[in-house]
């Protein structure tokens, strides 16, 4: 399991990964140092710039991998993010990639919001078509597009927000504007494709 741009998320504990899963959490060296001190979960912490593929040399390539990234797409330029994904799929022979994808509208809107020192500038442009990453020359095949509005946790929202979210899910275009998770597989040994599903 590879968690790119992990920050301080205790994802290994939240996911309850089995003991035979090697979990690698990757972030910039200062973040990695703090993570080792304050986030106590079963993992291997790698302090590195994810845009430099040299960090992959520390990870065995002979096992299938699951690669996830949360907000990383917004923080890197489009080309940097594509390069990261290509490096990962070239390192492993097969696996899965899942990431939080922002629409172009969502990224543009984020640049209009300034919250003093808390504001983190976005460098990416976002994607609208979930099939777009299949053209990144990374061997990705879309499996699922998971809309936030379909998550079971929606039932915990306040009534008004829950109603608005349920209305948004009626339009894929509007639902995509709120962010969604895109799930892909890759396999360097086969080119067989199966239809993608959306839910």
Secondary structure, 3 states (H helix, E strand, C coil): CEEECCCCCCHHHHHCCCCCCCCEEEECHHHHHHHHHHCCCCCEEEECCCCCHHHHHHCCCCCCEEEEECCHHHHCCHHHHHHHHHHHHHHCCEEEEEEEECCHHHHHHHCCCCCHHHCCCCCCCCCCCCCHHHHCCCCCEEEEEEEHHHCHHHHHCCHHHHHHHHHHCCCHHHHHHCCEEEEEEEECCCCCCCCCEEC
